Amino acid sequence: MKRLIFLLFAVIAGFACTQAQTIPLTIPPYKILTTKDQNLTPADLVKNKPVMIIYFAPDCPHCQKLINDMKPSMAKFKNIQVIMITFTDIRMVKTFENDYGLKAYPNFILGTEGYTYTVQRFYQLKHTPFVAIYGKNGQLVQSFEKQPEASDLLTAIKKV
């Protein structure tokens, strides 16, 4: 009987862990304050255009490295709506945008979800950066739970 109960708990725990790691297939229901002091939601995205969501922290070394790695190939990302979301104060986001010259790329939108953690909970994030790439139909194409290489992102956007 004890073995049966143990086996039952093991199966339930395994199922719960498997479910927790599943990435949702749709764009998260975010509401961000952008560096241009505008509130944006997924309804503001250009229709029929791919989207890349990058959840980051301005003071995260891996996030900084990701942007530095992407910079030489920025022209290849021009047809993707890149939405960079964090939970930190908008002043930190504005500093990050300035430090990395992201204002030069109109397809990059940076903003904070504040302390709602809606996106963080949506993806069940434990680390930054997290990247999710969505096709023109708004469905998930590929996600990266740890810092991807810029070449991996370029390969993924070819699928959209």
Buried (B, 14 or more C-beta within 10 A) or exposed (E): EEEEEEEEEEEEEEEEEEEEEEBEEEBBEBBBBBBEEEEBEBEEBEEEBBBBBBBBBBEBEEBBBBBEBBBEEBEBBEEBBBBBBBBBEBEBBBBBBEEBEBEEBEBBBBBBBBEEEBBBEBBBBEEBBBBBBBBEEBEBBBBBBEBBEBEBBBEBBEEB
